[in-house]
Amino acid sequence: MEFFFRINLRKYNFDLLREIIENGEIDRRGDLQLLKEMIQKTKGNIGKDPKLNEYTEKIYRLERIISRQLLYSR
């Protein structure tokens, strides 16, 4: 899962990750927690990567959905 998350975060595929989580394809607590930690690192790079500024809203939306799913995960 880590490799999948890393690739999609590097390609700015935040909507794809959101859809996969909303559809329940990724629902394990450990996977969701890992993605949340990786998003925290991504947010830390917003100042270093100008293109990330374009995706700020999508990043925060994905993070909110992950937090919500963590409440209901196994």
ZANU-408542 format. One record per atom (N, C-alpha, C, O, CB): residue number from 1; atom name; x, y, z. Coordinates in Angstrom, 1 decimal, decimal comma. Glycine has a CB too. Layout:
residues N
- NUM | CA | X | Y | Z
...
This chain:
residues 74
- 1 | N | 0,8 | -1,2 | 0,0
- 1 | CA | 0,0 | 0,0 | 0,0
- 1 | C | 0,9 | 1,3 | 0,0
- 1 | O | 0,5 | 2,3 | -0,6
- 1 | CB | -0,9 | 0,0 | 1,2
- 2 | N | 2,0 | 1,2 | 0,7
- 2 | CA | 2,8 | 2,4 | 0,8
- 2 | C | 3,3 | 2,8 | -0,6
- 2 | O | 3,3 | 4,0 | -0,9
- 2 | CB | 4,0 | 2,1 | 1,7
- 3 | N | 3,7 | 1,9 | -1,4
- 3 | CA | 4,2 | 2,2 | -2,7
- 3 | C | 3,0 | 2,8 | -3,5
- 3 | O | 3,3 | 3,8 | -4,2
- 3 | CB | 4,7 | 0,9 | -3,4
- 4 | N | 1,9 | 2,3 | -3,5
- 4 | CA | 0,7 | 2,8 | -4,2
- 4 | C | 0,4 | 4,2 | -3,8
- 4 | O | 0,1 | 5,1 | -4,6
- 4 | CB | -0,5 | 1,9 | -4,0
- 5 | N | 0,4 | 4,4 | -2,5
- 5 | CA | 0,1 | 5,8 | -1,9
- 5 | C | 1,2 | 6,8 | -2,4
- 5 | O | 0,9 | 7,9 | -2,8
- 5 | CB | 0,1 | 5,8 | -0,4
- 6 | N | 2,4 | 6,4 | -2,3
- 6 | CA | 3,6 | 7,2 | -2,6
- 6 | C | 3,5 | 7,7 | -4,1
- 6 | O | 3,6 | 8,8 | -4,4
- 6 | CB | 4,9 | 6,6 | -2,4
- 7 | N | 3,2 | 6,7 | -5,0
- 7 | CA | 3,1 | 7,0 | -6,4
- 7 | C | 2,0 | 8,0 | -6,7
- 7 | O | 2,2 | 9,0 | -7,4
- 7 | CB | 2,9 | 5,7 | -7,2
- 8 | N | 0,8 | 7,7 | -6,1
- 8 | CA | -0,3 | 8,6 | -6,4
- 8 | C | -0,2 | 10,0 | -5,8
- 8 | O | -0,7 | 10,9 | -6,3
- 8 | CB | -1,6 | 7,9 | -5,9
- 9 | N | 0,5 | 10,1 | -4,6
- 9 | CA | 0,7 | 11,4 | -4,0
- 9 | C | 1,7 | 12,2 | -4,9
- 9 | O | 1,6 | 13,4 | -5,1
- 9 | CB | 1,3 | 11,2 | -2,6
- 10 | N | 2,7 | 11,5 | -5,4
- 10 | CA | 3,7 | 12,2 | -6,3
- 10 | C | 3,1 | 12,7 | -7,6
- 10 | O | 3,5 | 13,7 | -8,1
- 10 | CB | 4,9 | 11,3 | -6,6
- 11 | N | 2,1 | 11,9 | -8,1
- 11 | CA | 1,4 | 12,3 | -9,3
- 11 | C | 0,2 | 13,2 | -9,1
- 11 | O | -0,5 | 13,5 | -10,0
- 11 | CB | 1,0 | 11,0 | -10,0
- 12 | N | 0,1 | 13,7 | -7,8
- 12 | CA | -1,0 | 14,6 | -7,5
- 12 | C | -2,4 | 14,0 | -7,7
- 12 | O | -3,3 | 14,7 | -8,1
- 12 | CB | -0,9 | 15,9 | -8,2
- 13 | N | -2,5 | 12,7 | -7,6
- 13 | CA | -3,8 | 12,0 | -7,8
- 13 | C | -4,6 | 12,0 | -6,5
- 13 | O | -5,1 | 10,9 | -6,0
- 13 | CB | -3,5 | 10,5 | -8,2
- 14 | N | -4,9 | 13,1 | -5,9
- 14 | CA | -5,6 | 13,2 | -4,7
- 14 | C | -7,1 | 12,8 | -4,9
- 14 | O | -7,7 | 12,2 | -4,0
- 14 | CB | -5,6 | 14,6 | -4,1
- 15 | N | -7,7 | 13,1 | -6,0
- 15 | CA | -9,1 | 12,7 | -6,3
- 15 | C | -9,2 | 11,2 | -6,4
- 15 | O | -10,2 | 10,6 | -5,9
- 15 | CB | -9,6 | 13,4 | -7,6
- 16 | N | -8,2 | 10,6 | -7,0
- 16 | CA | -8,3 | 9,1 | -7,2
- 16 | C | -8,2 | 8,5 | -5,8
- 16 | O | -9,0 | 7,5 | -5,5
- 16 | CB | -7,1 | 8,6 | -8,0
- 17 | N | -7,3 | 8,9 | -4,9
- 17 | CA | -7,2 | 8,4 | -3,6
- 17 | C | -8,5 | 8,6 | -2,8
- 17 | O | -9,0 | 7,7 | -2,1
- 17 | CB | -6,0 | 9,0 | -2,8
- 18 | N | -9,1 | 9,8 | -3,0
- 18 | CA | -10,4 | 10,1 | -2,3
- 18 | C | -11,5 | 9,1 | -2,7
- 18 | O | -12,2 | 8,6 | -1,9
- 18 | CB | -10,8 | 11,5 | -2,5
- 19 | N | -11,6 | 8,9 | -4,0
- 19 | CA | -12,6 | 8,0 | -4,5
- 19 | C | -12,4 | 6,6 | -4,0
- 19 | O | -13,4 | 5,9 | -3,7
- 19 | CB | -12,6 | 8,0 | -6,1
- 20 | N | -11,2 | 6,1 | -4,0
- 20 | CA | -10,9 | 4,7 | -3,6
- 20 | C | -11,3 | 4,6 | -2,1
- 20 | O | -11,9 | 3,6 | -1,7
- 20 | CB | -9,4 | 4,4 | -3,8
- 21 | N | -11,0 | 5,6 | -1,3
- 21 | CA | -11,4 | 5,5 | 0,1
- 21 | C | -12,9 | 5,6 | 0,3
- 21 | O | -13,4 | 4,9 | 1,1
- 21 | CB | -10,6 | 6,6 | 0,9
- 22 | N | -13,5 | 6,5 | -0,4
- 22 | CA | -15,0 | 6,7 | -0,3
- 22 | C | -15,7 | 5,4 | -0,7
- 22 | O | -16,8 | 5,1 | -0,2
- 22 | CB | -15,4 | 7,9 | -1,1
- 23 | N | -15,2 | 4,7 | -1,7
- 23 | CA | -15,8 | 3,5 | -2,2
- 23 | C | -15,5 | 2,3 | -1,3
- 23 | O | -16,1 | 1,2 | -1,5
- 23 | CB | -15,3 | 3,2 | -3,6
- 24 | N | -14,7 | 2,5 | -0,3
- 24 | CA | -14,4 | 1,4 | 0,6
- 24 | C | -13,4 | 0,4 | 0,2
- 24 | O | -13,2 | -0,6 | 0,8
- 24 | CB | -15,6 | 0,7 | 1,0
- 25 | N | -12,7 | 0,7 | -0,9
- 25 | CA | -11,7 | -0,2 | -1,4
- 25 | C | -10,4 | -0,2 | -0,5
- 25 | O | -9,7 | -1,2 | -0,4
- 25 | CB | -11,2 | 0,2 | -2,9
- 26 | N | -10,2 | 0,9 | 0,2
- 26 | CA | -9,2 | 0,9 | 1,2
- 26 | C | -9,9 | 1,3 | 2,5
- 26 | O | -10,4 | 2,4 | 2,7
- 26 | CB | -8,0 | 2,0 | 0,9
- 27 | N | -9,9 | 0,3 | 3,4
- 27 | CA | -10,7 | 0,5 | 4,6
- 27 | C | -10,0 | 0,0 | 5,9
- 27 | O | -10,5 | 0,2 | 7,0
- 27 | CB | -12,0 | -0,2 | 4,5
- 28 | N | -8,8 | -0,6 | 5,7
- 28 | CA | -8,0 | -1,0 | 6,9
- 28 | C | -7,5 | 0,2 | 7,6
- 28 | O | -6,9 | 1,1 | 7,0
- 28 | CB | -6,9 | -2,0 | 6,5
- 29 | N | -7,6 | 0,2 | 8,9
- 29 | CA | -7,1 | 1,3 | 9,8
- 29 | C | -5,7 | 1,6 | 9,6
- 29 | O | -5,3 | 2,7 | 9,5
- 29 | CB | -7,4 | 0,9 | 11,3
- 30 | N | -4,8 | 0,5 | 9,5
- 30 | CA | -3,4 | 0,7 | 9,3
- 30 | C | -3,1 | 1,4 | 8,0
- 30 | O | -2,2 | 2,3 | 7,9
- 30 | CB | -2,7 | -0,6 | 9,3
- 31 | N | -3,8 | 1,1 | 6,9
- 31 | CA | -3,6 | 1,7 | 5,6
- 31 | C | -4,0 | 3,2 | 5,6
- 31 | O | -3,3 | 4,0 | 5,1
- 31 | CB | -4,4 | 1,0 | 4,5
- 32 | N | -5,2 | 3,4 | 6,3
- 32 | CA | -5,7 | 4,8 | 6,4
- 32 | C | -4,7 | 5,7 | 7,2
- 32 | O | -4,5 | 6,8 | 6,9
- 32 | CB | -7,1 | 4,8 | 7,0
- 33 | N | -4,2 | 5,1 | 8,3
- 33 | CA | -3,3 | 5,8 | 9,1
- 33 | C | -2,0 | 6,1 | 8,4
- 33 | O | -1,4 | 7,2 | 8,5
- 33 | CB | -3,0 | 5,0 | 10,4
- 34 | N | -1,5 | 5,2 | 7,6
- 34 | CA | -0,3 | 5,4 | 6,8
- 34 | C | -0,5 | 6,5 | 5,8
- 34 | O | 0,4 | 7,4 | 5,7
- 34 | CB | 0,1 | 4,1 | 6,1
- 35 | N | -1,6 | 6,5 | 5,1
- 35 | CA | -1,9 | 7,5 | 4,1
- 35 | C | -2,0 | 8,9 | 4,8
- 35 | O | -1,6 | 9,9 | 4,3
- 35 | CB | -3,2 | 7,2 | 3,4
- 36 | N | -2,6 | 8,9 | 6,0
- 36 | CA | -2,8 | 10,2 | 6,7
- 36 | C | -1,4 | 10,7 | 7,1
- 36 | O | -1,1 | 12,0 | 6,9
- 36 | CB | -3,6 | 10,0 | 8,0
- 37 | N | -0,5 | 9,9 | 7,5
- 37 | CA | 0,9 | 10,3 | 7,8
- 37 | C | 1,6 | 10,8 | 6,6
- 37 | O | 2,3 | 11,8 | 6,6
- 37 | CB | 1,7 | 9,2 | 8,5
- 38 | N | 1,4 | 10,1 | 5,5
- 38 | CA | 2,1 | 10,5 | 4,2
- 38 | C | 1,5 | 11,9 | 3,7
- 38 | O | 2,2 | 12,7 | 3,2
- 38 | CB | 1,9 | 9,5 | 3,1
- 39 | N | 0,2 | 12,1 | 4,0
- 39 | CA | -0,4 | 13,4 | 3,6
- 39 | C | 0,2 | 14,5 | 4,5
- 39 | O | 0,4 | 15,6 | 4,0
- 39 | CB | -1,9 | 13,4 | 3,7
- 40 | N | 0,5 | 14,2 | 5,7
- 40 | CA | 1,1 | 15,2 | 6,6
- 40 | C | 2,5 | 15,6 | 6,1
- 40 | O | 2,8 | 16,8 | 6,1
- 40 | CB | 1,3 | 14,7 | 8,1
- 41 | N | 3,2 | 14,7 | 5,6
- 41 | CA | 4,5 | 15,0 | 5,0
- 41 | C | 4,4 | 15,8 | 3,7
- 41 | O | 5,1 | 16,7 | 3,4
- 41 | CB | 5,3 | 13,7 | 4,7
- 42 | N | 3,3 | 15,4 | 2,9
- 42 | CA | 3,1 | 16,2 | 1,7
- 42 | C | 2,7 | 17,6 | 2,0
- 42 | O | 3,2 | 18,5 | 1,3
- 42 | CB | 1,9 | 15,5 | 0,9
- 43 | N | 1,9 | 17,8 | 3,0
- 43 | CA | 1,5 | 19,2 | 3,4
- 43 | C | 2,7 | 20,0 | 3,9
- 43 | O | 2,8 | 21,2 | 3,7
- 43 | CB | 0,5 | 19,1 | 4,5
- 44 | N | 3,7 | 19,3 | 4,5
- 44 | CA | 4,9 | 19,9 | 4,9
- 44 | C | 5,8 | 20,4 | 3,7
- 44 | O | 6,6 | 21,3 | 3,9
- 44 | CB | 5,7 | 19,0 | 5,7
- 45 | N | 5,5 | 19,8 | 2,5
- 45 | CA | 6,3 | 20,2 | 1,3
- 45 | C | 5,6 | 21,3 | 0,5
- 45 | O | 6,1 | 21,6 | -0,6
- 45 | CB | 6,5 | 19,0 | 0,5
- 46 | N | 4,4 | 21,8 | 0,9
- 46 | CA | 3,7 | 22,7 | 0,1
- 46 | C | 4,6 | 24,0 | -0,2
- 46 | O | 4,5 | 24,5 | -1,3
- 46 | CB | 2,4 | 23,2 | 0,8
- 47 | N | 5,4 | 24,4 | 0,7
- 47 | CA | 6,2 | 25,6 | 0,5
- 47 | C | 7,4 | 25,3 | -0,4
- 47 | O | 7,9 | 26,2 | -1,1
- 47 | CB | 6,8 | 26,1 | 1,8
- 48 | N | 7,8 | 24,0 | -0,5
- 48 | CA | 8,9 | 23,6 | -1,4
- 48 | C | 8,5 | 23,3 | -2,8
- 48 | O | 9,3 | 23,4 | -3,7
- 48 | CB | 9,6 | 22,4 | -0,8
- 49 | N | 7,2 | 22,8 | -3,0
- 49 | CA | 6,7 | 22,4 | -4,3
- 49 | C | 5,6 | 23,4 | -4,7
- 49 | O | 4,5 | 23,2 | -4,2
- 49 | CB | 6,3 | 20,9 | -4,3
- 50 | N | 5,9 | 24,3 | -5,6
- 50 | CA | 4,9 | 25,3 | -6,0
- 50 | C | 3,6 | 24,7 | -6,6
- 50 | O | 2,5 | 25,2 | -6,4
- 50 | CB | 5,5 | 26,3 | -6,9
- 51 | N | 3,8 | 23,5 | -7,2
- 51 | CA | 2,6 | 22,9 | -7,8
- 51 | C | 1,6 | 22,4 | -6,8
- 51 | O | 0,4 | 22,3 | -7,1
- 51 | CB | 3,1 | 21,7 | -8,8
- 52 | N | 2,1 | 22,0 | -5,6
- 52 | CA | 1,2 | 21,6 | -4,5
- 52 | C | 0,2 | 22,6 | -4,1
- 52 | O | -0,9 | 22,3 | -3,7
- 52 | CB | 2,1 | 21,1 | -3,3
- 53 | N | 0,6 | 23,9 | -4,3
- 53 | CA | -0,3 | 25,0 | -3,9
- 53 | C | -1,6 | 24,9 | -4,7
- 53 | O | -2,7 | 25,3 | -4,2
- 53 | CB | 0,3 | 26,3 | -4,1
- 54 | N | -1,6 | 24,4 | -5,9
- 54 | CA | -2,8 | 24,2 | -6,7
- 54 | C | -3,7 | 23,1 | -6,2
- 54 | O | -4,9 | 23,1 | -6,5
- 54 | CB | -2,4 | 23,9 | -8,2
- 55 | N | -3,2 | 22,2 | -5,4
- 55 | CA | -3,9 | 21,1 | -4,9
- 55 | C | -4,3 | 21,2 | -3,4
- 55 | O | -4,7 | 20,2 | -2,8
- 55 | CB | -3,2 | 19,8 | -5,1
- 56 | N | -4,0 | 22,3 | -2,8
- 56 | CA | -4,2 | 22,5 | -1,3
- 56 | C | -5,6 | 22,1 | -0,9
- 56 | O | -5,8 | 21,3 | 0,1
- 56 | CB | -4,0 | 23,9 | -0,9
- 57 | N | -6,6 | 22,5 | -1,6
- 57 | CA | -8,0 | 22,2 | -1,3
- 57 | C | -8,3 | 20,7 | -1,4
- 57 | O | -8,9 | 20,1 | -0,5
- 57 | CB | -9,0 | 22,9 | -2,2
- 58 | N | -7,7 | 20,0 | -2,4
- 58 | CA | -7,9 | 18,6 | -2,6
- 58 | C | -7,2 | 17,8 | -1,5
- 58 | O | -7,7 | 16,8 | -1,0
- 58 | CB | -7,4 | 18,2 | -4,0
- 59 | N | -6,0 | 18,3 | -1,1
- 59 | CA | -5,3 | 17,6 | 0,0
- 59 | C | -6,1 | 17,7 | 1,3
- 59 | O | -6,2 | 16,7 | 2,0
- 59 | CB | -3,9 | 18,3 | 0,2
- 60 | N | -6,6 | 18,8 | 1,6
- 60 | CA | -7,4 | 19,0 | 2,9
- 60 | C | -8,7 | 18,2 | 2,8
- 60 | O | -9,1 | 17,6 | 3,8
- 60 | CB | -7,7 | 20,4 | 3,2
- 61 | N | -9,3 | 18,1 | 1,6
- 61 | CA | -10,5 | 17,3 | 1,5
- 61 | C | -10,2 | 15,8 | 1,7
- 61 | O | -10,9 | 15,1 | 2,4
- 61 | CB | -11,1 | 17,5 | 0,1
- 62 | N | -9,1 | 15,4 | 1,1
- 62 | CA | -8,7 | 14,0 | 1,2
- 62 | C | -8,4 | 13,7 | 2,7
- 62 | O | -8,8 | 12,6 | 3,2
- 62 | CB | -7,5 | 13,7 | 0,4
- 63 | N | -7,7 | 14,6 | 3,4
- 63 | CA | -7,4 | 14,4 | 4,8
- 63 | C | -8,7 | 14,3 | 5,6
- 63 | O | -8,7 | 13,5 | 6,6
- 63 | CB | -6,5 | 15,5 | 5,3
- 64 | N | -9,6 | 15,1 | 5,4
- 64 | CA | -10,9 | 15,1 | 6,1
- 64 | C | -11,6 | 13,7 | 5,9
- 64 | O | -12,2 | 13,2 | 6,9
- 64 | CB | -11,8 | 16,2 | 5,7
- 65 | N | -11,6 | 13,2 | 4,7
- 65 | CA | -12,3 | 12,0 | 4,4
- 65 | C | -11,6 | 10,8 | 5,1
- 65 | O | -12,2 | 9,9 | 5,6
- 65 | CB | -12,3 | 11,7 | 2,9
- 66 | N | -10,2 | 10,9 | 5,1
- 66 | CA | -9,5 | 9,8 | 5,8
- 66 | C | -9,8 | 9,9 | 7,3
- 66 | O | -10,0 | 8,8 | 7,9
- 66 | CB | -8,0 | 10,0 | 5,6
- 67 | N | -9,8 | 11,0 | 7,9
- 67 | CA | -10,2 | 11,1 | 9,3
- 67 | C | -11,5 | 10,6 | 9,6
- 67 | O | -11,7 | 9,9 | 10,6
- 67 | CB | -10,1 | 12,6 | 9,8
- 68 | N | -12,5 | 10,9 | 8,7
- 68 | CA | -13,8 | 10,3 | 8,9
- 68 | C | -13,8 | 8,8 | 8,8
- 68 | O | -14,5 | 8,1 | 9,6
- 68 | CB | -14,8 | 10,9 | 7,9
- 69 | N | -13,1 | 8,3 | 7,8
- 69 | CA | -13,1 | 6,8 | 7,6
- 69 | C | -12,4 | 6,1 | 8,8
- 69 | O | -12,7 | 5,0 | 9,1
- 69 | CB | -12,4 | 6,5 | 6,3
- 70 | N | -11,4 | 6,8 | 9,4
- 70 | CA | -10,7 | 6,2 | 10,5
- 70 | C | -11,7 | 6,0 | 11,7
- 70 | O | -11,5 | 5,0 | 12,5
- 70 | CB | -9,6 | 7,1 | 11,0
- 71 | N | -12,7 | 6,8 | 11,8
- 71 | CA | -13,7 | 6,6 | 12,9
- 71 | C | -14,4 | 5,3 | 12,7
- 71 | O | -14,9 | 4,7 | 13,7
- 71 | CB | -14,6 | 7,8 | 12,9
- 72 | N | -14,6 | 4,9 | 11,4
- 72 | CA | -15,4 | 3,7 | 11,1
- 72 | C | -14,6 | 2,5 | 10,7
- 72 | O | -15,2 | 1,4 | 10,3
- 72 | CB | -16,4 | 4,0 | 10,1
- 73 | N | -13,3 | 2,6 | 10,7
- 73 | CA | -12,4 | 1,5 | 10,2
- 73 | C | -12,3 | 0,4 | 11,2
- 73 | O | -12,6 | 0,5 | 12,4
- 73 | CB | -11,1 | 2,0 | 9,8
- 74 | N | -11,8 | -0,8 | 10,7
- 74 | CA | -11,6 | -1,9 | 11,5
- 74 | C | -10,2 | -1,9 | 12,1
- 74 | O | -9,8 | -2,8 | 12,8
- 74 | CB | -11,9 | -3,2 | 10,8
